[in-house]
């Protein structure tokens, strides 16, 4: 039996109530303007800063916070990047490159008001080496626990264990903490627990708010020792996961700088009023590692055949704003040879090398793993699949999660035939990528799981201990030729750094190292 | 009733214990090498081993589980191997944001879904019913993240009424932390501007989250109301000359709501575990994103911690629903 509902509940009343409740929740009010006369720079990034300990935290988000809050002996500036004075006002080094002496800026003082002394520098380096975490690898085997000594209260001497040409390039990433502050909060773990959320720093900014997963706010130290700089009263590192959201925030002026934009975002931002795009080459490589030790790829002829078969134009197109790599080192870095003879698409040569290999007619299946969800790596896999068809080689494409891929790097037997890798230079010296990606001591590690050539090892070691620039260039040129001859990688692209700024941001100068870890001291807001 | 409550509470203990064992085992038996990953690209095998040892990962699994359980008793959820932050601190930071979002979404779903379901049943095959059907079909088929993007486009980009994302304007200081729910904290601090601002940030993600429970609740309510309206006692009440308003609101709705309540309880747990897409789009600093990141990097302790917390909340949500049956239906109370 169906009943018609009588009209004593008025529909109009019902709908009216519904409408009113809807209106109540959408109050129009602009609530996102800058308050007061403060000049707060807002940076949108998708990376969190979960740990503030300067000798533990890594990643560009942590670098942002640390380089603004802490000081290091020298800083990095310019393009190409050069060391400039930080806590150290000046320095000298011996001709053999084994001894460096730094004269600290007499004005330098910590946020607690105490001056920065040689003791603090010694303490910081010892702590970094003792913990052996974070950026400590940069000075591992170079600075020992007894390498640093005080000449007087404001002069420190480093007696390096062995000469290290990139020494001044890595110093910006070893931060100086206040010995007194850390000692007072040592706990049972060398102050790790305390420094995770507190700072013992001397930099131009200090932490105002830290909300994990949401935002980190720094503010200019009122009576800081660094004079000058821009007009910023502070900066906020805002976690914005979606790059599309970062773009929208920038368009709306809710963020001043967005640091994780994709090529598509950059295209969308073109000609948008008030937005300045920065697309600059940076020392960040993306290539495909091949298993030089196990399986069919252990045959160098097959690797060369594949290197010639790859459609380089397609991989460049898929990479968006990028340049093709010329050999193993980033274009433009010291010692890079722009005229190096490298593999470019040439099917005739590919077939020639294939004929010389153990599988002259192809007919094999290779495994290509990639990080699941990383669209760019998947696109490359498809391009490779297509390129290898010409050699009658099949490609098995396997998306994996990153921890599983790292685990696969442990031995040549578990390492897949092909393995795409992004590599960011942490310091602007050829040693960084040469050592991490081609020295055999790094085997078992994802940056260089299997490749090793004693001659290349010797050149890399020679390169890092030579201090004469002309000689280093010659060494790295030879090293590049040898690596190309071995064809351990399909040398891919250098992705350009893609940043977008509001035009209100003044004083931004692009540095091709860690440019996404924005240094705020020199910046101003209109 | 007290006996009923106690019995249900006692039953929760083995459920949670089983949950810890299961989650711990699954998290630890997965392949992959999170320690090598966390130790960083430049760690040597010896450093990786030392790193694992620091977190006690070299001990037998059963010993690790024992240590975890004893820590849990003291409120210690372990430490993330990536960030080295205690998991409990992260949970404290992220859980309130997610709960606030889920509660707001459930509030919307219930506040609109139940009256709309009643209305659809009352005016069956009339335009309120058709409208509700279209809305239900639309909201259940619309992916949450897509709706989120559309809302952003309309209200934030075109109309400029609402902020694009986040919980609070980042250049302002939020109200003093009491509950972790910004809306409640603002009310506690008697800061009504802050309350209004917090609500504006909450509206869009809450709407995006609420649509599918809303549709389900609405349809469920309509179906059970129609069923109850066929009962003889409703006919009797009509014969006695009671007003339709009274019959619907007092007698029919109360009986019809029991079945809907079950759905609400289930949806609560479902929403808790399914916030990640909405959180990503609206930059809502909540548990979903935290959990997703932990899962992708196989960071054991956060994964276990989040699963436990969501599991516990789910168990208690269903417990609350069971209690509500008793409140609404006296027959359940006496049984």
HADDOCK unambig.tbl for C-alpha pairs under 7 A between the chains (distance, minus, plus):
assign (segid A and resid 5 and name CA) (segid B and resid 122 and name CA) 5.72 0.50 0.50
assign (segid A and resid 5 and name CA) (segid B and resid 123 and name CA) 5.96 0.50 0.50
assign (segid A and resid 6 and name CA) (segid B and resid 244 and name CA) 6.93 0.50 0.50
assign (segid A and resid 8 and name CA) (segid B and resid 244 and name CA) 6.87 0.50 0.50
assign (segid A and resid 8 and name CA) (segid B and resid 245 and name CA) 6.80 0.50 0.50
assign (segid A and resid 9 and name CA) (segid B and resid 245 and name CA) 6.28 0.50 0.50
assign (segid A and resid 25 and name CA) (segid B and resid 203 and name CA) 6.58 0.50 0.50
assign (segid A and resid 26 and name CA) (segid B and resid 200 and name CA) 6.76 0.50 0.50
assign (segid A and resid 27 and name CA) (segid B and resid 200 and name CA) 6.95 0.50 0.50
assign (segid A and resid 28 and name CA) (segid B and resid 161 and name CA) 4.47 0.50 0.50
assign (segid A and resid 28 and name CA) (segid B and resid 162 and name CA) 6.56 0.50 0.50
assign (segid A and resid 29 and name CA) (segid B and resid 161 and name CA) 6.06 0.50 0.50
assign (segid A and resid 30 and name CA) (segid B and resid 161 and name CA) 6.74 0.50 0.50
assign (segid A and resid 31 and name CA) (segid B and resid 169 and name CA) 6.77 0.50 0.50
assign (segid A and resid 31 and name CA) (segid B and resid 197 and name CA) 6.71 0.50 0.50
assign (segid A and resid 32 and name CA) (segid B and resid 169 and name CA) 5.56 0.50 0.50
assign (segid A and resid 34 and name CA) (segid B and resid 171 and name CA) 6.50 0.50 0.50
assign (segid A and resid 50 and name CA) (segid B and resid 83 and name CA) 5.64 0.50 0.50
assign (segid A and resid 51 and name CA) (segid B and resid 83 and name CA) 6.04 0.50 0.50
assign (segid A and resid 137 and name CA) (segid B and resid 42 and name CA) 6.44 0.50 0.50
assign (segid A and resid 213 and name CA) (segid B and resid 285 and name CA) 5.55 0.50 0.50
assign (segid A and resid 214 and name CA) (segid B and resid 285 and name CA) 5.46 0.50 0.50
assign (segid A and resid 240 and name CA) (segid B and resid 283 and name CA) 5.68 0.50 0.50
assign (segid A and resid 241 and name CA) (segid B and resid 280 and name CA) 5.82 0.50 0.50
assign (segid A and resid 241 and name CA) (segid B and resid 283 and name CA) 6.42 0.50 0.50
assign (segid A and resid 242 and name CA) (segid B and resid 280 and name CA) 6.46 0.50 0.50
assign (segid A and resid 242 and name CA) (segid B and resid 281 and name CA) 6.39 0.50 0.50
assign (segid A and resid 401 and name CA) (segid B and resid 296 and name CA) 6.62 0.50 0.50
assign (segid A and resid 402 and name CA) (segid B and resid 297 and name CA) 6.97 0.50 0.50
assign (segid A and resid 403 and name CA) (segid B and resid 32 and name CA) 5.05 0.50 0.50
assign (segid A and resid 403 and name CA) (segid B and resid 33 and name CA) 5.22 0.50 0.50
assign (segid A and resid 403 and name CA) (segid B and resid 34 and name CA) 5.29 0.50 0.50
assign (segid A and resid 403 and name CA) (segid B and resid 37 and name CA) 6.17 0.50 0.50
assign (segid A and resid 403 and name CA) (segid B and resid 297 and name CA) 6.03 0.50 0.50
assign (segid A and resid 404 and name CA) (segid B and resid 31 and name CA) 6.65 0.50 0.50
assign (segid A and resid 404 and name CA) (segid B and resid 32 and name CA) 3.94 0.50 0.50
assign (segid A and resid 404 and name CA) (segid B and resid 33 and name CA) 6.12 0.50 0.50
assign (segid A and resid 406 and name CA) (segid B and resid 33 and name CA) 6.49 0.50 0.50
assign (segid A and resid 406 and name CA) (segid B and resid 37 and name CA) 6.44 0.50 0.50
assign (segid A and resid 407 and name CA) (segid B and resid 32 and name CA) 5.39 0.50 0.50
assign (segid A and resid 407 and name CA) (segid B and resid 33 and name CA) 4.88 0.50 0.50
assign (segid A and resid 445 and name CA) (segid B and resid 41 and name CA) 6.70 0.50 0.50
assign (segid A and resid 446 and name CA) (segid B and resid 41 and name CA) 6.87 0.50 0.50
assign (segid A and resid 447 and name CA) (segid B and resid 41 and name CA) 6.85 0.50 0.50
